[in-house]
Amino acid sequence: MFHTIVCDCVKLRDATVVVARDEFLGWPEAQVLPKVTAEAVADFIYSNFIARVGTFSVLKTDNGREFHNEVLQQLLSNYGISPSYSVPYHPQGNGMIEASHKRLIRFIKLVPENKNLSKVLNAALWVDRTTVRKRTGFTPQYLVFGFEGNNLLQSLMQTPSDIQQYTEDELFKFRVGQFYFRKQQEDSAKETQRRDRDHQKEVFDKRYDTNVPIKKGDLVLVYDAATNKMGLNWSGPFVVRKVLSRIYYLSNLQGIPMKRQYTREMLKPFVAAPLSTTK
């Protein structure tokens, strides 16, 4: 059921919270880490996902040292899980990871600072798991378990229902029915997610013109939002020395390779200004 887990470490107050969720189901797990180490992150992944729901296929993270290390690599290798890292210095890639947890982090930030962060985190996870996600149209609780769990607001608003006794066979049949219907709804959730991705791609394509192909040997300009000198965010030109799976490797005009990697939306073709002729 769990396939791709998106994981990130977020600094909140004086502590660090490691947050992870299934990319499709939306089910989140989080834990306060007194100290961010490779061992602590690996233990979080093992305890909250592998030991609870079994192995999954892919772990998506940024390139932080807490994720890019031998300890976590060994854990993933032991259970046949493939690591997937966002491109270094790539705001869109890192943003996708951070955006997955935005609602959870926003909830925590609204809580008074005198509250225990670990206890607040459990409440935040409860709200997150029982809130409908735009990407699927369902709550993570429903997609995982096949029934809706009441969130805090519903618990306050609803009148307790009459307690009715069921036999073990009746409960079993009811549970089988829940899982059967959940499986039918999963197709609807995947279609909703597909439409949301198409919309995000449309917005992305409007913002970044990536229709012009760039190949090895081309001269390009590089986008760097951090520079912002006199409103000019493009620097260069640089030479494309290699293209591998949508990742671009550059060198300067003297042929010295650049260490950074780039994606297509971070580049644009360099067009030399025409020489002015004066009489």
C-alpha positions as CSV (number, residue, x, y, z in Angstrom):
1,M,0.0,0.0,0.0
2,F,2.8,2.4,0.9
3,H,5.0,3.2,-2.1
4,T,6.9,6.5,-2.0
5,I,7.7,8.2,1.3
6,V,8.7,11.9,1.2
7,C,10.9,12.8,4.2
8,D,12.3,16.1,5.5
9,C,13.8,17.6,8.7
10,V,12.3,20.9,9.8
11,K,13.6,23.3,12.4
12,L,10.9,24.4,14.8
13,R,11.6,26.5,17.9
14,D,14.7,25.0,19.5
15,A,14.2,21.5,18.2
16,T,14.2,19.6,14.9
17,V,11.2,17.6,13.7
18,V,11.6,14.8,11.1
19,V,8.5,14.5,9.0
20,A,7.6,11.9,6.5
21,R,4.5,10.9,4.6
22,D,3.4,8.6,1.8
23,E,3.2,10.6,-1.4
24,F,-0.1,9.2,-2.6
25,L,-1.9,8.2,0.6
26,G,-0.8,11.4,2.5
27,W,-0.4,9.5,5.7
28,P,2.1,11.4,7.9
29,E,4.5,10.4,10.7
30,A,6.7,12.8,12.6
31,Q,9.0,12.9,15.6
32,V,11.0,15.4,17.6
33,L,14.7,14.8,17.4
34,P,16.8,16.2,20.3
35,K,19.8,15.8,17.9
36,V,19.7,15.2,14.2
37,T,21.9,12.3,13.4
38,A,22.0,9.6,10.7
39,E,21.1,7.0,13.3
40,A,18.1,9.0,14.6
41,V,16.7,9.5,11.1
42,A,17.3,5.8,10.1
43,D,15.6,4.7,13.4
44,F,12.6,7.0,12.6
45,I,12.1,5.5,9.1
46,Y,12.4,2.0,10.5
47,S,10.2,2.4,13.5
48,N,7.4,4.5,11.9
49,F,7.1,2.8,8.5
50,I,9.1,-0.4,7.9
51,A,8.2,-2.0,11.3
52,R,4.6,-0.8,11.1
53,V,3.4,-1.1,7.5
54,G,6.2,-3.1,5.9
55,T,8.7,-2.1,3.3
56,F,8.0,0.6,0.6
57,S,9.6,1.3,-2.7
58,V,11.1,4.8,-2.7
59,L,12.4,7.3,-0.1
60,K,12.5,10.9,-1.4
61,T,14.6,13.4,0.5
62,D,16.8,16.5,0.0
63,N,20.6,16.2,0.0
64,G,21.1,16.9,3.7
65,R,23.7,14.9,5.6
66,E,21.1,13.3,7.7
67,F,19.7,11.6,4.6
68,H,22.9,11.2,2.5
69,N,24.9,8.9,4.7
70,E,26.0,5.2,5.0
71,V,23.7,4.4,7.9
72,L,20.5,5.3,6.1
73,Q,21.9,3.8,2.8
74,Q,22.5,0.5,4.6
75,L,18.9,0.5,6.0
76,L,17.4,1.2,2.6
77,S,19.6,-1.4,1.0
78,N,18.6,-4.1,3.6
79,Y,14.9,-3.6,2.7
80,G,15.2,-3.0,-1.0
81,I,14.2,0.7,-0.8
82,S,15.5,3.1,-3.5
83,P,16.7,6.5,-2.4
84,S,15.7,9.6,-4.5
85,Y,17.3,12.9,-3.9
86,S,16.3,16.4,-5.0
87,V,18.8,18.2,-7.2
88,P,21.2,20.3,-5.1
89,Y,20.3,24.0,-5.1
90,H,17.1,23.2,-6.9
91,P,14.3,25.3,-5.2
92,Q,11.5,23.5,-7.1
93,G,12.7,20.0,-6.1
94,N,13.2,21.0,-2.5
95,G,10.0,23.0,-2.5
96,M,8.0,19.9,-3.5
97,I,9.3,18.0,-0.4
98,E,8.7,20.9,1.9
99,A,5.2,21.6,0.6
100,S,4.1,18.1,1.4
101,H,4.4,18.9,5.1
102,K,3.3,22.6,5.0
103,R,-0.1,22.1,6.6
104,L,1.4,20.1,9.5
105,I,4.2,22.6,10.1
106,R,1.7,25.5,10.0
107,F,-0.5,23.8,12.7
108,I,2.5,23.4,15.0
109,K,3.6,27.0,14.6
110,L,0.2,28.2,15.8
111,V,0.6,26.5,19.1
112,P,1.9,28.5,22.1
113,E,5.6,28.1,22.8
114,N,5.0,27.0,26.4
115,K,3.3,23.8,25.1
116,N,5.3,20.5,24.9
117,L,6.3,20.1,21.3
118,S,6.0,16.3,21.3
119,K,2.4,16.4,22.6
120,V,1.5,19.1,20.2
121,L,2.9,16.9,17.4
122,N,0.6,14.1,18.1
123,A,-2.4,16.4,17.9
124,A,-1.1,17.9,14.7
125,L,-0.7,14.4,13.1
126,W,-4.3,13.6,14.2
127,V,-5.7,16.7,12.4
128,D,-3.5,16.1,9.3
129,R,-4.6,12.4,9.0
130,T,-8.3,13.3,9.2
131,T,-8.3,16.3,6.9
132,V,-9.3,15.9,3.2
133,R,-6.3,16.4,0.9
134,K,-6.8,18.4,-2.3
135,R,-4.6,16.1,-4.3
136,T,-6.8,13.0,-3.7
137,G,-10.1,14.2,-2.4
138,F,-9.9,11.9,0.6
139,T,-8.4,11.9,4.1
140,P,-5.2,9.9,4.7
141,Q,-7.1,8.0,7.4
142,Y,-9.7,6.8,4.8
143,L,-7.2,5.8,2.2
144,V,-5.2,3.7,4.7
145,F,-7.9,2.2,6.8
146,G,-11.1,2.4,4.8
147,F,-13.0,4.5,7.3
148,E,-13.1,8.1,8.4
149,G,-11.6,8.9,11.8
150,N,-13.2,11.9,13.6
151,N,-11.0,15.0,13.8
152,L,-11.0,17.4,16.7
153,L,-13.7,19.6,15.4
154,Q,-16.0,16.7,14.5
155,S,-15.5,15.3,18.0
156,L,-16.7,18.5,19.5
157,M,-19.6,18.9,17.2
158,Q,-21.0,15.4,17.0
159,T,-23.5,13.8,19.3
160,P,-22.3,10.4,20.5
161,S,-24.1,7.6,18.7
162,D,-26.0,4.8,20.5
163,I,-23.8,1.9,21.3
164,Q,-24.8,-1.3,19.5
165,Q,-23.4,-4.7,20.1
166,Y,-22.2,-6.7,17.1
167,T,-21.1,-10.3,16.8
168,E,-17.6,-11.1,15.7
169,D,-18.9,-12.4,12.3
170,E,-20.8,-9.1,11.7
171,L,-17.8,-7.0,12.6
172,F,-15.6,-9.1,10.2
173,K,-18.1,-8.7,7.3
174,F,-18.4,-5.0,7.9
175,R,-14.6,-4.6,7.9
176,V,-14.3,-6.6,4.7
177,G,-16.9,-4.3,3.1
178,Q,-15.0,-1.2,4.3
179,F,-11.8,-2.4,2.6
180,Y,-13.6,-3.4,-0.6
181,F,-15.2,0.0,-0.9
182,R,-11.9,1.8,0.0
183,K,-10.3,-0.1,-2.9
184,Q,-12.9,1.2,-5.3
185,Q,-12.4,4.8,-4.1
186,E,-8.7,4.5,-4.5
187,D,-9.1,4.8,-8.3
188,S,-11.0,8.0,-7.8
189,A,-8.2,9.3,-5.5
190,K,-5.6,8.5,-8.2
191,E,-7.6,10.3,-10.9
192,T,-7.9,13.3,-8.6
193,Q,-4.2,13.3,-8.0
194,R,-3.5,13.0,-11.8
195,R,-5.7,16.1,-12.5
196,D,-3.9,18.0,-9.8
197,R,-0.5,17.1,-11.2
198,D,-1.6,18.1,-14.7
199,H,-2.7,21.5,-13.3
200,Q,0.6,22.0,-11.4
201,K,2.5,21.1,-14.6
202,E,0.4,23.7,-16.5
203,V,1.2,26.4,-13.9
204,F,4.9,25.3,-13.9
205,D,5.1,25.4,-17.8
206,K,3.6,28.9,-17.8
207,R,6.2,30.2,-15.3
208,Y,9.2,28.5,-16.9
209,D,9.5,28.3,-20.6
210,T,11.1,24.9,-21.2
211,N,10.0,24.3,-24.7
212,V,13.3,25.3,-26.3
213,P,15.6,22.3,-26.2
214,I,19.1,22.6,-24.8
215,K,21.8,20.1,-25.8
216,K,25.5,19.4,-25.2
217,G,27.7,22.3,-26.4
218,D,25.0,25.0,-26.2
219,L,25.6,28.3,-24.4
220,V,23.2,29.0,-21.6
221,L,22.4,31.4,-18.8
222,V,21.8,30.1,-15.3
223,Y,19.1,31.4,-13.0
224,D,20.1,32.2,-9.4
225,A,17.5,33.9,-7.3
226,A,20.0,34.5,-4.5
227,T,22.1,36.8,-6.7
228,N,19.4,39.4,-7.6
229,K,22.0,42.1,-8.6
230,M,20.1,45.1,-9.9
231,G,17.1,42.7,-10.6
232,L,19.3,40.5,-12.9
233,N,18.9,36.9,-11.8
234,W,20.6,35.3,-14.9
235,S,24.4,34.8,-15.0
236,G,26.7,33.4,-17.7
237,P,27.1,32.3,-20.4
238,F,28.2,28.8,-19.6
239,V,28.7,25.7,-21.8
240,V,26.6,22.6,-21.5
241,R,29.1,19.8,-21.2
242,K,26.8,16.9,-20.5
243,V,23.1,16.0,-20.2
244,L,22.0,13.0,-18.2
245,S,18.3,12.2,-17.5
246,R,17.1,15.8,-17.4
247,I,20.1,16.9,-15.3
248,Y,22.5,19.4,-17.0
249,Y,26.3,19.7,-16.2
250,L,28.0,22.9,-17.2
251,S,31.5,24.4,-17.5
252,N,32.6,28.0,-17.8
253,L,33.9,29.4,-21.1
254,Q,37.5,28.3,-20.1
255,G,36.3,24.7,-20.0
256,I,36.5,24.3,-16.2
257,P,33.6,22.1,-15.0
258,M,31.1,23.5,-12.5
259,K,30.3,21.3,-9.5
260,R,26.6,22.2,-9.4
261,Q,23.9,20.3,-11.3
262,Y,21.0,22.0,-13.0
263,T,17.5,21.2,-14.2
264,R,16.0,22.6,-17.4
265,E,13.9,25.4,-15.7
266,M,17.1,26.8,-14.2
267,L,18.6,27.4,-17.6
268,K,17.8,29.4,-20.7
269,P,19.6,29.6,-24.1
270,F,22.1,32.4,-24.4
271,V,21.5,34.7,-27.2
272,A,24.3,37.1,-28.0
273,A,23.3,40.7,-28.5
274,P,23.8,41.9,-32.1
275,L,26.8,44.2,-32.6
276,S,25.8,47.7,-33.1
277,T,27.3,49.4,-36.2
278,T,28.2,53.0,-36.1
279,K,29.2,55.2,-39.0
